[in-house]
Amino acid sequence: MNKFCFFLFLLFTLSGSLTGQPNMLMPVPQKIISGNGEFRFTGGFRILVNQPTGSRAGAGVSRFIRRLDNKTHLLLVKEWLTKKPEQQKDLLAISCNTVAKLLPGEDESYLLKITPEGCELTAPADIGILHGLETFLQLIESDSKGYFIRSVTIDDAPRFTWRGLLIDVARHFSPVDVIKRNIDGLAMMKMNVLHLHLTEDQGFRIESKVFPKLHQYGSDGDFFTQEEMRSLIQYANVRGIRVVPEFDMPGHATSWFVGHPELASGPGPYTIEKKFGVFDPTIDPTRKETYVFLEKFLTEMCELFPDPWMHIGGDENNGKQWDANPKIQEFMKKNGLKDNHALQNYFNTKVMAILKKNKKKMIGWDEVLQPGLPADAVIQSWRGKEGLEAAAKKGHQVILSNGYYIDLSNPAWKHYTNDPLPANNNLSPDEQKNILGGEATMWAELVTPENIDSRIWPRTAAIAERLWSDREVNNIPSMYSRLARTSIRLEECGLEHITYRAKMIRRLAGNRNIESLITIAGLVEPLKDYKRHAQGVAYSTDLPFTRLPDIAAADAPVPLAFKDLCETWFRKKDPDVIPAIRAQLEEWQPLHGEVQIAASGIPALAPWLIVSERVSKLSKIGLESLHYVESRAPVPDAWVKESYTTLSEAALPVQECELMIAESVMMLFQNALPK
């Protein structure tokens, strides 16, 4: 099997079909009723909409037409619809009644009807129209006669009202173009919240005209101007997405103190933190001047960000500066604050009052949940389901992020099976209503604008489905099948989660043939969870993030497809897959020699040789295993011992990566052992 044939196998293994059949939709709609026949696009196909061009729905239809034209070359026409057309033939009639305010609990439902005569999309509010258009685009199929959609009725609405993505622009800054293309990705997947983590020890990323030293001293020049932020907010709004800002306090606040050391609980001077972790600098919650400052700053930000919610962080305050400050300790005794948790709750309550004065609701991480916290504070749960349920039982609305940390490079199935409200939850029906939904979190210690898309997509699409579709939609093979197809669609909005790899490798290899290097990068995944930080590299914002673990990505599709082949043989004893397994191993076996040529004289590529050598050795073991199984020849003890040593070594981390074919080759090896 040559590379092209294996690529086809990969697509059909993971995608199942390249058509737009209703069972390939992502996220899965609430209700699908298949009809008879199909709707065929013709040269006379028209789109009629009852909303003006400048409206959210009208602008959404314009983008929809552009995407449909780019895909089909149909050269569509949009017309103003004043009443329901008498003739439904050869058209898509779109209508809605209201303009959504983009608040949690908004009606996002839509009804899409496809018949052989024509198509109709209706929704109570314009955001439902946007969701329905995304579904329509997924349904399009083609054959030699042209483009068509199978007859179907889809009645759809989200399960959870809060379906978000957090992008940390503070540790590593991501500019406007990166944020915009990810907003488009969110809209494509029917998500509705962009949570921007704007301040951290490593950077203060929003312009303040009231306190300009915050961004001038705390950003290294990388920040959003207020004009840029207004543009982003508007860009998101017309796509049905809210922008929720986070200003992390009282901890994770070093960047605040570079320009305003008077806010800190310990003596300065301060510089922007370059390393990652939990650091001591913390806002002083005992000084009246602190709250005068925060009221002016937060009032400015409340005017800039129209969303009713504002996030204050509140996580990972180690309290060391508070413990070491005699004035703070005296304040705690005087006010009956028994520990740092009580002091932080005092701070949170003060900040919450400022936000309420500006008609905002406060969101904070788990740590803000302390006795006495007003029930209208929203809790974002990152430490576990226990915290989520505890907050909900106390009457707080809750957003789940635990289990959705996409920066940790875990496979999509782990996020997909992490339900905010599993069937075995311990909440009453009323308490369950407090679970707003969830957010994927893209923390930015180990990402840059160059590779951030590959960390967010396509896995976040699996989270999007978890938050949109019913709990019973949980078949992992089906999810992966649709995720592969979705990944390709996501490129339509400019996302670079597929194309980034070749560009990053070309930087290292110049004008050499990089095919073998691309193959190697596709056979490994970055170490999961926080294991990269334990491999001897002291990561900081000054380091280049252009090495193999930065170029690799989670859920590498080629090893997944190869594993499927090996499991089919290992567990089902299906001999028909052996030729495909052998062909792939034969393709990988010479990789080490090819990488040696590509990396010759390039020190930055020297670490790749360690990986390619392992790949070639594993391929050799795999081919020899097939030989012993098929020939039934005696298996030498020396070969077993040597192969096992090689396989054990291959299972260990290499260049801060996991070699994802090691487990599959181990299956082949075990099949060859004497029974």
N, C-alpha and C positions, 0 to 999 in steps of 0.2 A: 504494500500500500504506500504510494508516494505521498508527499506532503499535501498535495491538493485533495487527494482522496481522504486522508485523515482529517483534514479541515472540514470536509463535508460530513464526515462521521461525527466530528465534534459538534457541528451545528445541529445535526439532527438528533444527537444524543441529548444535548442540553436544551435545545430549542423545541424539539418535538415537531415543529412545523414552522415554515417561514410565512405562513398565511396569517390573515387577521381573524381567524375563527374566534367566536365568542369565548370559547374555553381557554384562549390564550391571553385574555385581558389581564392587565395588572394596573391597579389593584382589582381584585375580583368584585364585580358589582353585587349588590344585595339580592337582586332578582333578575333572572334572564329567562325569557320565554322565546324559544326558537320558532320561527315561522316557516312557511313554504316559499320556495323560490328565492330570488335574489334581486337586488337593485343594481342596475347597470348604469354607470356614468356615460353620458353622451355629450356630444358637442354643445347641446343646448342646456346643459345642467346649470341651474341658477341657485343662488343662495339669497333668501329673503329674510330680513331681520327687522324686528319692530323697535330697535333701539338705534339712536343716532350714532354716527361714526365716532364722535368724540367721547362717547360713553364707555364704561368698562366693558360692557357686552359688545358694543360696536367695534372697539379696538381689538377685543379678543377674536371677533370674527375676521377682522382684517389680517391678524397674525395667522389665524387658521387657514385662510385662503392662500396666503403666501406659502405656508408649509405644504398644503395640499398641491398647489401648483408645482412647487419644487420637486415633489415626489412623483406627480403624475403627468405634468405638462398639459393639464386640462384647460388652462387659461380661463379661470372661473370669473363670474360676474356677481357682485353683491348689489342687491337692490333694497330700497326702503320699503318696509312692509307696514301698511296702515291698517289692513284688516286681513283676516284669514283668507288666503287665496282660494278661488273656486276650483282651480285645477291644481292638484297636488303632484302632477306628473313632472318628472325630471327636475325636481328642486328639493332643497333642504329649507324648510320653513322654521325659523327660530323666533321664539317669543318668550318674554318674561315680564313680570309685572312691577318689580321693585328693584331699587338699587341697594345692595347690601351695605351695611355699616361696618362690616368686618369686625364683628364681636363674637366671642365664644357663645355658642348656642344659636348662631345664625342658621337659617334654613339653607342648606347647601344641596338639596335634592334636585334631581332632574329626571325627566322621562324622555327616552329616545325610542322612536318607532321607525323601523326600516321595513318598507314593503316593496314589492316589485314596481309599484307606481311612483313612489317618492319617499321622502324622509321628513320627519318632524321632530324637533327638539324643543321641549318646553320646560320651564322651571319657575318656581315662585320668585326667585331672586337671580340677579345677574351672575353671581358666582356659580350657581348651578349650571348656567349656560356654559361657563368656562370648563367645568368638569365634563359636561356632556360632549363638548367639542373634542376633548382629549380622548374620550372613549370612541367617538366617531372615527378619528384618525387611526386608532388601533385596529378598527374593524375592516379596513380596506384591504382587499386582496386583488390579485391580478392573474390573468391567464393570457393565452394568445389572442383572445378577443378584446381584451382591455381590462378596465378596473371595475370592481363590483363589491357589494357588501351583501352578505347573506341576510335574509329576512329575520328580524329579531325585534323584540321589545325589551328594553332594559329600564327597570325602575330602580333608581339607585340613590343612596344617601350614605354619609359616613357614619361609622359606629361611634367614633370619638370626635369631639369638637376641637381638640387641640392636637395638631399633627405638625410637629415642628422639627427644625434643624438649628442647632447652635453652631455658629462658626466663631472660633476664637481668633480674633484679628489682633489680639494684644501680644501674645508670645511671639508669633510670627505674623507680620502684617500681610493682609490680602487686599489688593487695591480694588477699585470700583469695578473693573471689567470682570474680575474673578467672582465678585459677589453677584453681579448681574447674571452671569451665565448660570450660577447656582440657583438664583431665584427662578430662572426659566426651568431648571430641572425640578425644583419643588412644584411649580405649577403643573408641569407635565405629569407628576406623580400625585396630583390632587392633595398636596400638603398646603398648609395655610399659615405657618408661622416661621419667620426667620428671627432667631434670637442671636443678637450680636454681642459677644463678650468683648467690651470695648476698653477695659482697663485691667491691668495686671502689674505684677512686679516688673515685667519686662517692657511695658509700654502703655502710654496713655494715648488712645487713638482717635479722639474726637476734639475738634477745635472748640475752645471755650473763649468767647469774646469777653466774658465777665472776668475770668481768671486765665489770661493767655499763657501764663507761665506753665500751666498744666501740660499743654500740648507742646509748647516751645521747648521746654526743658525735659519733658518726659517721654518723647516719642522718637528721638533720633531722626526727626523729619518725616516719619511715616505716620500720617494721620489723615482722617477724613475732614475736609473742610465742611462747614455747615451747609454750604451750597451743594457739595457732593452728597452729603447725607440726605438732604431734601430730595435730591434727584433719585437716590436709591429708594427712599420711602415711596415716592410717587411711582417709580418703576415697579415696585412690589405691589402697590395698591391696585394698579390697573390689571394685575395678574391675580388678584384675590388673596394677596399675602400680607399679613401684618408684620411689622418690624418692631420687635421688643428689645430695647437696649438694656445692657447690664453694666453697672458701675460697681465693681467688687469692693466691698468695705465691711468691716474695718480692716481685715487682713488682705493679703495679696495687693498691697497698696503702695509698694515702694515707689512706683513712678509718680504718684501724687506728690511725694515728699522732695523730689529733686528740685522742683520749683517752689514748693511750699513746705519747708521742713517744720514750720510751726504747727502743722497738723499732726505730726508724729508723736508717739508716746515715748520715744527715746531721742537722745541727742543726735544731730547730724554730724557732718554733711552726708547727703545721700546721692547715690548714682543709680542709674538704671541697672537693674539686675540682668546679668547675662546668662546665668545658669538657671536650672529649673528645679522646682521643689517647693517646700513650704519654708518661708523665711520669717524672720522676727518682726520687721517693721509693721506697725499697726497704728491706725488712727487713734488719737487720744479722745476717749468718749466722755471725759470729765470736764473739759473746758467749754464754757459758754461760747467762746469764739469759734469752736469747731462747728457748732450748729448754725451760727450766723453764716459761716462760710458755706456749709452744705446747703442751707436754704437758698442762698443766692445761686449756687451752682446747679442744684437740682431744679430750681424754678426755671433756669435757662434751658436745661435739658428737657423739662416737661413741655416747654413751648416748642422745642425743636421736634420732639417725637410725639406724634398725635395719639399713639396707641394708649388705651386706658391703663395698661399695665407697665410697671417699671421694675426691673430686677436689681436688687442691692447685693447680690452675692451672699456674703455672710459665712462662707465656708473656711475651714482650715485655719482658724486663728489659733496659733499655739500659745498665745498669752504671755510669752516671755518678756516682752517689753512692759506689759502691765504689771507683771510680778516684780520687775526690777525698778519700778518707778514709785518712790515713797509717796508722792502726792496722789497718785492713783490709788495706792493702798489705803491712804488716809480717807480718800473720798468714798471708797467702798465701805469702810467701817462706819463712817458718818451716815451713810445712806442705807445701811443694813443690807448691802449686797454681799452675800456670803461667798461667792466664787466668781470666776471669770465668765461662766455661763450667765449668771445673773447680771453681770456688768454688760455683757454683750446684748442681753435682752433689753436692758435699759437703753442702750444705744439704738437698737432696732426700733424700739417704740418711739423714740424721738424722731428717727428718720421717717418712720411710717406716718407720723403726724405731719411732717413736711410734705410728704407725697399726697396725703389726704387733702391738705390745704390746696394742692394743685390738681385735685380731682383725679388722682392716680391711685391704683391698687398696687400693693407691694408684693413682689415675689422674692423668695429667698431659698437658698439651698437648705438641706435637712437641718443644719446646725441652728437655724433661726427658730426652730420649733422648741420653745421653752415655756414653762408655766407663765401665764399672764399675757402671752402673745395674742392680740386680737384675732378672732376667728376669721376675719375677712382677709388675712394674709394668706397668700398662696404659697404652698411648699413644693419645691422641685426636688424630687427624691433621687439621690445618687448613691446612697449607701445600702439600699436593699428594700425588699418588699415590706419588711417589718416597719420601717419608717414611713412608707407610703400608707400602710393601713392605720398606723398610729395617728398620723395626721388627719386622715379621713374620718376616723372615729371621733376626733376632737372638733370636727366641723369645718376643717380647712379643705379647700379645693387643692387638688394635688396633680402634679405633672410627673410622670415617670421618666427618668433617664437611666437609672440603674439597668444594666443589660443592653443599653443602646450606645455604649461608648465605642463608636466606630473608629476612633483613633487607635484602638488597641489591636487592630488587625485580626479580629476573630471572624470566623466564617459567617455568612449571612444566615445560616440555619439557626445559629445561636440567638441572634437578634429576633428572628422570625418566630421562634418558639417562646419568646419572652412576652407574655400577654399582660397588659396592665391590670386586667381583671380576669384571671384564670377561673375555671369552673370551681376550683376548690378554695376560692378566696374566703376570708373571714369577715366580710362586711355585710351589713344589712342592706336591703334594697335602697333605703335612703342614703346610707353611707356610700354606696356604690356610685351614686349620682355625683359625689364629690371628686371622682376620678375624671379629670378633664381629658386626659390622653397621655401623650408622651413626646419626647424630643430626642432625636439622635444628637450626639454631642461630638463635634469635631474639634477636640483640643489640639493646640498647634505647637506642642513642644518639638515634634519631629516632622513637621510639614512646612512647605513653602508654597507660594503661588504656583510653582511649577508642577508639583505633584499632588496638590490638595484634592483635585477632582477625583483622582484614583483612590483616595482614602474615603471619599464620601460616596461615590457611585461605583458600581450599581447597587451596592449593599443597602444603601438607604432606601432604595425602592422596596426592598423586602420589609423594612420597618414601616414604610408608607402603607403597604398592604395590611400589615398587622393592625395599624391604627384605623384603617378605613373599613376593612372587610369583617365579616362575622368571625367569631371565635372559632367556629367549626371549619373555617377555611385555613387548614393547617398542614396540608400535604407537602412535605419537603421536596420530593422529586418534582412535583408539579411546580412548586415555587421556583426551583432552579431552572426548569425548562422555560418558564416565562421570563425569568430574570435575564437569561442570555439574550433573548430577543429584545427585552427592554433596554439592555445595555447599549445595543446598536441604535435604538431609537433616540436615546438620550444625547447622542452626538448631534442630533438635529438642532439643539439649542446651543451649540458651541462648546459643550463640555469636552474636556481633553483627557478623560480618564482612560481612553484607549491610545490616543496619539502621543501622549506625553513621553512614553517610554522610548520610542525611536529617537525623539529629539534629544533626550537626556543622554542616550548612548552615543549619538553622533558627536556630541560635545566632547566626549572622552576619546572616541576613536577616529575623529576627523573624517577623511574621505575613504577610509577602509571599508571593506564589506562587513556589515554589522549583523548579518543574518544569524550567525552562530551566537552572538552576544544577546540578541533579542530572544533567541530560544532559551538560553541559560536563564535570563531574567524571568522568563515565563514558567520556569520549573521550580522556582523557589518562592517563598513568602517571607515577609518580615516576621521576626519573632513576635509572638503574641503577648498580650497583656503588657506588663512593664519590664519584660525580660531584656529588652535592648539596653536598658539603663544599667544592667548588671554585667555587661560584656566588656567592661574596661574602658569604654569611651566616655569621657566627661563631656556630655553634650552641653552646648551653649548656643546662644543666638549667633555667635561669631563663626561657628563651624559651617563648612559646606555640606549641604544635604543633597549630595549628588552621587552617593555610593550605591552599591548593589541593594542594600535594604531599602533605600529611598526610591529605587527604580522598580523594585519588585512590588507586588500588591497582594492583598488577601484574596482568597478564593480563586487562585490561579486556575483558569478553565481547562488548560491542556492536561495537567495532572488529574483534575477531577474526571475528565473523560477517560483517561488511561486507567484510573482506579475503577471506574465503572466496568471497563473491559475485564480487568483482572478479577474483580469480584464476581462477575458473571461466570468466569471460568472456575474460580476457586470454590464458589458456593453452589453453583448450578451445574457444574461439570459440563458446560456447553463448549464443545470443541470448535464450533463455528467461529469463535472469536479469536482463536489462536493465530490465524494469519495476520489479523490486525495488530495483535500484541507484538508479534515478531517484527512486523514492518516498522512499528514505532521504535522498538529497541534498536533495530538496525540503523535507523535514522539518527538515534542519539549516540550510538557507540563511538562514532568518529568525532564527536563534538570537541573533545579535549584538543585534538590536533588542530581543528579549525579555529578554536579560541586562541591557541598558541600563536597562530599566524596573525589573527586580528589584534592580539595584545602585545605582540613583539615590540619591545622598545618603548612601551607606554606604561610607566610605573603605576598610574592610577588604575590600570586594568589588571595588574598582577594578582590581586585577591580573587579575581574571577577564575583564575586558573585552578585554584584549590577546588572550586565548585565544579568546574568542567571535568576535572580529573575524577571526582566522585561520580559524576553522571556517567562517564564512560565506563568506569568500573562496575557500576550498578547495571548498566545495559548489558555488559558482558555476562554478569551473573544471571540476569534474566534470560538471555539467549541460551546459556548453558542449562538453565533449569528446564526450559522448553525441550531442549535436546534430550535430557535424561528422562523426561516424562514420555515423550513420543517414541524414543528408541527403546525404552525400558532397559537401558544399559545399566550396569552396576554403578552406583554413586560412590566415588572414592571418598574415604574419610578425610583425606587431606583437603579435598575440594570443599567439603562441608565446613571444616574448621576455618579455612581461609575465607570462604564466602561469608560465614557468620561474623567473623571479625570485621570484614569490610562493611557489612550491613549494619552492624552495631555502631560503627564509626559514622556511617551516613545518617544515622538517626539523631546524631548530636548536632547542636547549632553550628553553623558554618557562616562566617562573615555576617553575623547577626541575622541570619536567615535560617529557615527550615527547608531542607530539600524534600519537596513534596512527593517525589516518586519513590522514596525509600520504602514506605509502607507497602506500596503496590508490588515492588520487586520482592519484598519479604514474603508476600503471598505466593509469588511464583516459586521462590526458593522452598517454601514449606511444602508446596505441591510436589516438588521433586524428591523430597526426603523419603527414605524407605519407610513403608507403613508397618 
